[in-house]
Amino acid sequence: MDEWKRVYSNSKDIRKDAAPWLFTNFDKDGYSLWFAEYKFNAELEKLFMTCNLVGGFIQRLDPVRKYGFGTVLIFGEEPKLEIGGCFLFRGNEVPQVMKDVEDYELYNWSKVDINNPAHRELVTDYLVWEGNFGGKTLKVNQGKTFK
């Protein structure tokens, strides 16, 4: 996990360097990737409130620091905003320490199939903060990385 965080943080081109490194070195028995979609996207209308929501979520993730890494992005413009993210966790399930974070219940979690090229592309888009995002029509507005 620490090595991945260093590779990601020091990469000049995440799409060309860090993402391929992750997939090449990914230990499917020891780690898992997860997509997180905010359950109440229809209620997100104000950007500053949505930023506060994401910022608070990231702050409350401190107990997860040694077990995980993730990016949480805000898509769209006022009044149509969405939150989505991608997380790497130690272990094959979402760790209990993450489930204990109160914001956990606000997201739908789905496991990434590392062998699925579409999932790999979506993970890469989240890491880079740009791309097709599986056909999402809204563009990235801003986001936060949890390391």
N, C-alpha and C positions, 0 to 999 in steps of 0.2 A: 504494500500500500504506500509506504513512504517513498519507494523508488518511483512508483507511478506518479505521485504528487510532484516529485522533482522533475520528472520528464515533462509532465504537463506544464508546470510553472516555467520551465526554462526553454520550452520549445518556441522557436521563431515562427514556425508554420505548423499549427496543430493538425491540420488536415493531412499534411504530407509526412509529418514526423511523429507526433504524439499518438494520434489515433492508430496508425499502423503498429506502433510499438505496443499499444494496449492489446490489440487483437492478436499479435504474435506471441506475446508473453502472458496472455490471459490463462489463468489456472481455473478451469471450469469446476474443478472439485473443491477449490478453496475460496472462490469468489463468485459473485453473481451481479448482474446488471439489471436495473429496474427502471421502467418508465413510471412517472408520477403525473397524473392529470388532476388538476384541481376540480373538485366536484361541483363547485358553485360558480363556474365561469360566467354564467348568464347574469349574475349579480354584480360583476365587476364593471364599473362605469367611470370611476375617477382614477387617474393614473397615480396620483400621490397616495391614495388609500391602498391601491394595489401594491405599490412599492413598499409601503409600510408593512403590508401583509407578508410579502416575500422577505423583507429585511428581518421581521420578527421571527419568522420561521427559521431563517439561517442562524440567528442568534441563539435560538433554543436548541440548535443541533450540537452545541458544544460537547455534550456527553457522547456523541456519536463519532467524534473526530478521529479516534484511532481505529474505528471500524468502517469508516466510509468516506466517500468523496461524491460530490454531485454538482450539477448546474441546474439552476431554476431560472426560467426565462419568462418574461412578460411579452406577450404577442399583441399586436394591434395598436389602435389609437382610441382615445375617448370617443364615444362611450362604449365601444366594443373591445373589450380586453379579455385575454385568456392567460392562464398560468399553466406551464408544463415543465417537467424536469426529467432528468436522467441521473441515476445514482449507481455507484459501484459500492458494494458491501462485501465485507469479509464473511464468508459462509454462503450456503446455498439458499438461504431464506433471508428475509428482512430481519435484521437482528432485533432482539427484544428491546435493547436500549433505544432503537429508533421508534419502535412501536409505543414506547413510553412517552415520547415527545407528543404533546397535546395536539399539534398540527397534523400528525400522522393520519388521523381519522378524516381529515379534510380532503384527502387525495385518494384517487383510485390507483392502485399499484398493479402493474403487470410486468411479469418477468420477461427479460430480453432473451430471445433465442439467438445465441451467439453465432449459430450456423446459418441463420437467415440473412441473406444479403441486404434486404430491406431494413431489417432491424439494425444491422451494422451501420448502414448509411444514416439512419435516424440517430443512433448514438453519436456518430461523428458530427452530424449537424448540431446536436446539443453541445458537444464539446467545443465546437468552433463558433457557435452562436449565429450561424447563418446556413442557409441551404433550403431544401425543399420541405423538410420536416414532414415527410410522408404525404405531401400534397396539401398541407395546411395553407389556407388562403391568406392568413394574417402574417405579417412580417414581424421579426423580432424588434421590440421597442428597447428593451434593456433586460438585464438579468444580474444574477449573482452566482459566484462559484463558491462552493463549500469545500475547503481543503483541510 
